[in-house]
Amino acid sequence: MASYASDVKKELTALELHPEHAKAELAAFLRMNGVLNLHNRQFSLDITTENPAIARRVFKLIKVAFKIEPLLIVSRKMKLKKNNQYLVRLQRNVKEILEELQIWDDEEGFITRVPSRIMDSQQGAMSYLRGAFLAGGSVNNPETSRYHLEIYSTYEDHNEGLAELMNKYFHLNARTTQRRRGYIVYIKEAEKIGDFLHIVGALNAMLAFEDLRIMRDMRNSVNRLVNCDTANLKKTASAAAKQIEDIELIDQNLGLDSLPEKLAILARFRLKHPELSLKELAAQVPDGPISKSGVNHRLKKLKEIAAGLKTDE
């Protein structure tokens, strides 16, 4: 059964590719998942994944962005799950492409931060975040788990750059933290997660997320109301039980006829109707209707009389 996160990624990999945006999305992929190799003084760049749709996406990104067709190698893992493994290998113009994407510089070497041209472009930020989510992102199913979306990065400065992109242009209230061997940028608010999905282009996933979120929030609201009503019923029943206990004590020791008329009327009525709330008592008492505070006043008098009898004991 496919997870919600895999459904989101499946939708993203099917989005139409635009040449002017392909480089930004590809830059995120290569920085986060690319492995640079040197063999016989020749560079090659590998991106490995078990997701065939992501492999096809990377293949197309390279082809659209640089008019180069990389190799696509399929192999079968022999351990554990034995899933197919897809390797996209770039063997031509590797150094030039990495320089163009601001991932490599002859003086600085491998650059781990988000490219400056991406930091200065809202449209570039949208494409880069899409690539980053495909490369290292996950999102919980809003129906069964807490709201949480995250993207994993190996490098701290890259992680901080992703958070800056999210907050600078899209106000997603993204936060960062260290985890195991790397870092994550994450979003906890449901509405902000929906905004992120919309920003990267997962419109169907965003609509499904919103539907699930609304249904979940409605269920939570209903549960809160039911719990509140249950608590109120328990409170009413407990109070009524104490009132009846006081009235029965008075009846056994003094007799209800000894009470002032208004107290006696309420006492007998309460004994017959232990299920009624104070509001219902006030509306239905034979010499009423009276105010709720009036009922409270009479019950308080009955309680004082009963308390006096308990003291005498």
SULPE-V361071 format. One record per residue. N is the residue number from 1. OMEGA is omega in whole degrees, -180 to 180 (999 if undefined). D_LAST is the distance of its C-alpha to the last C-alpha in Angstrom with 2 decimals. Layout:
N_OMEGA_D_LAST ; N_OMEGA_D_LAST
This chain:
1_-178_70.71 ; 2_177_71.70 ; 3_178_69.16 ; 4_-180_68.52 ; 5_180_70.33 ; 6_175_73.36 ; 7_178_73.45 ; 8_-179_73.53 ; 9_178_76.38 ; 10_178_78.26 ; 11_-179_78.26 ; 12_-179_79.43 ; 13_-179_82.30 ; 14_-179_83.56 ; 15_178_83.88 ; 16_-179_87.39 ; 17_176_89.08 ; 18_-177_90.59 ; 19_-177_93.28 ; 20_-179_92.13 ; 21_-175_88.57 ; 22_-177_89.39 ; 23_-180_90.13 ; 24_179_86.71 ; 25_180_84.90 ; 26_180_87.31 ; 27_179_86.83 ; 28_178_83.12 ; 29_-175_83.93 ; 30_-180_86.60 ; 31_-173_84.65 ; 32_-175_81.52 ; 33_-177_83.02 ; 34_176_86.70 ; 35_-178_88.31 ; 36_-180_91.60 ; 37_175_94.18 ; 38_-179_97.56 ; 39_-178_100.20 ; 40_179_103.89 ; 41_178_103.32 ; 42_178_101.99 ; 43_166_98.48 ; 44_-177_96.44 ; 45_-177_92.94 ; 46_169_90.54 ; 47_-176_87.38 ; 48_179_85.61 ; 49_173_82.92 ; 50_-178_81.64 ; 51_-177_81.28 ; 52_-180_84.56 ; 53_178_83.72 ; 54_178_83.24 ; 55_178_86.50 ; 56_180_88.33 ; 57_179_86.80 ; 58_178_88.03 ; 59_-178_91.44 ; 60_179_91.77 ; 61_179_90.57 ; 62_-177_93.33 ; 63_-179_95.88 ; 64_-174_94.99 ; 65_-172_94.55 ; 66_177_97.62 ; 67_178_99.80 ; 68_178_99.58 ; 69_-179_98.61 ; 70_174_96.69 ; 71_174_96.52 ; 72_-174_93.71 ; 73_179_93.19 ; 74_177_90.86 ; 75_-179_89.87 ; 76_179_87.36 ; 77_-176_84.80 ; 78_-177_84.89 ; 79_173_81.47 ; 80_-171_78.04 ; 81_179_78.02 ; 82_177_81.83 ; 83_172_81.77 ; 84_177_84.93 ; 85_-175_85.47 ; 86_-179_87.40 ; 87_174_89.43 ; 88_-175_91.08 ; 89_176_93.83 ; 90_-176_95.73 ; 91_-178_99.02 ; 92_175_101.10 ; 93_-175_100.79 ; 94_-177_97.52 ; 95_-180_97.90 ; 96_-180_99.03 ; 97_179_96.07 ; 98_176_93.55 ; 99_180_95.18 ; 100_-179_95.07 ; 101_180_91.36 ; 102_175_90.73 ; 103_-179_89.55 ; 104_175_92.50 ; 105_-176_94.51 ; 106_-179_97.47 ; 107_-175_96.31 ; 108_-175_92.54 ; 109_-179_92.54 ; 110_-178_89.62 ; 111_-174_87.44 ; 112_-176_83.74 ; 113_175_82.49 ; 114_-179_82.45 ; 115_-178_85.96 ; 116_-179_86.48 ; 117_176_87.98 ; 118_-179_84.77 ; 119_-176_82.63 ; 120_-176_84.75 ; 121_178_84.68 ; 122_179_81.83 ; 123_176_83.74 ; 124_179_84.55 ; 125_180_80.89 ; 126_-180_79.95 ; 127_-179_82.54 ; 128_179_81.73 ; 129_176_78.01 ; 130_179_78.93 ; 131_-180_81.03 ; 132_179_78.36 ; 133_178_75.70 ; 134_-177_78.09 ; 135_-174_78.97 ; 136_-175_75.56 ; 137_173_72.83 ; 138_178_69.83 ; 139_-179_67.09 ; 140_173_63.91 ; 141_-175_63.36 ; 142_-178_61.08 ; 143_-171_59.44 ; 144_-175_58.19 ; 145_174_58.07 ; 146_-180_57.21 ; 147_-178_59.85 ; 148_172_62.48 ; 149_-179_66.25 ; 150_173_68.27 ; 151_-178_71.85 ; 152_176_72.79 ; 153_177_75.56 ; 154_-172_77.16 ; 155_-176_77.98 ; 156_-177_75.62 ; 157_176_78.04 ; 158_179_78.52 ; 159_178_74.78 ; 160_178_74.39 ; 161_177_77.28 ; 162_179_75.61 ; 163_179_72.45 ; 164_177_74.64 ; 165_-178_76.40 ; 166_-174_73.13 ; 167_-177_71.72 ; 168_-175_74.94 ; 169_-169_76.16 ; 170_174_73.20 ; 171_-175_70.05 ; 172_-179_68.21 ; 173_180_65.94 ; 174_180_67.26 ; 175_-178_66.18 ; 176_175_67.72 ; 177_178_66.59 ; 178_179_68.17 ; 179_179_67.83 ; 180_-175_69.33 ; 181_-178_73.09 ; 182_-174_73.20 ; 183_174_71.41 ; 184_166_69.77 ; 185_-172_69.44 ; 186_177_66.51 ; 187_-178_64.83 ; 188_-175_61.14 ; 189_-176_60.78 ; 190_-178_61.33 ; 191_180_63.40 ; 192_176_65.58 ; 193_176_66.24 ; 194_178_67.38 ; 195_-180_69.61 ; 196_180_71.14 ; 197_178_72.00 ; 198_-178_73.67 ; 199_-177_75.58 ; 200_174_77.11 ; 201_179_78.05 ; 202_-173_75.56 ; 203_179_74.93 ; 204_178_73.93 ; 205_179_71.55 ; 206_179_70.11 ; 207_177_69.52 ; 208_178_67.93 ; 209_-179_65.74 ; 210_178_64.62 ; 211_-180_63.88 ; 212_-180_61.80 ; 213_-179_60.02 ; 214_179_59.16 ; 215_-180_57.87 ; 216_180_55.80 ; 217_178_54.33 ; 218_178_53.56 ; 219_179_51.75 ; 220_179_49.75 ; 221_178_48.87 ; 222_179_47.79 ; 223_178_45.68 ; 224_180_44.00 ; 225_179_43.29 ; 226_179_41.95 ; 227_179_39.72 ; 228_179_38.52 ; 229_179_37.86 ; 230_179_36.04 ; 231_179_33.83 ; 232_179_33.12 ; 233_179_32.31 ; 234_179_29.88 ; 235_179_28.25 ; 236_-179_28.11 ; 237_180_26.70 ; 238_180_23.96 ; 239_-180_23.00 ; 240_-180_23.18 ; 241_178_20.93 ; 242_179_18.13 ; 243_-179_18.84 ; 244_177_18.77 ; 245_179_15.46 ; 246_-177_14.01 ; 247_179_16.13 ; 248_177_15.19 ; 249_179_11.43 ; 250_-178_12.66 ; 251_-179_15.17 ; 252_-175_13.03 ; 253_-175_10.70 ; 254_-173_13.39 ; 255_-177_16.55 ; 256_180_18.81 ; 257_-179_21.22 ; 258_-177_19.01 ; 259_170_19.61 ; 260_-171_22.79 ; 261_-176_25.65 ; 262_178_26.17 ; 263_-179_22.58 ; 264_179_22.58 ; 265_-179_25.96 ; 266_-178_24.98 ; 267_180_21.73 ; 268_-178_23.82 ; 269_178_26.61 ; 270_179_24.56 ; 271_-180_23.25 ; 272_-174_26.94 ; 273_-179_28.24 ; 274_-176_26.13 ; 275_-174_29.47 ; 276_173_30.41 ; 277_178_30.53 ; 278_180_29.53 ; 279_180_33.22 ; 280_175_33.52 ; 281_-178_30.45 ; 282_-177_32.03 ; 283_-170_35.32 ; 284_-179_34.19 ; 285_-172_31.29 ; 286_179_32.65 ; 287_-179_32.79 ; 288_0_34.24 ; 289_176_35.72 ; 290_-179_33.81 ; 291_177_33.82 ; 292_179_31.79 ; 293_177_30.36 ; 294_176_29.40 ; 295_179_27.41 ; 296_-179_25.77 ; 297_-180_24.90 ; 298_180_23.25 ; 299_178_21.28 ; 300_178_20.14 ; 301_178_18.91 ; 302_179_16.97 ; 303_-180_15.45 ; 304_179_14.48 ; 305_179_12.84 ; 306_179_10.85 ; 307_177_9.99 ; 308_178_8.78 ; 309_179_6.43 ; 310_180_5.18 ; 311_-179_5.32 ; 312_178_3.77 ; 313_999_0.00
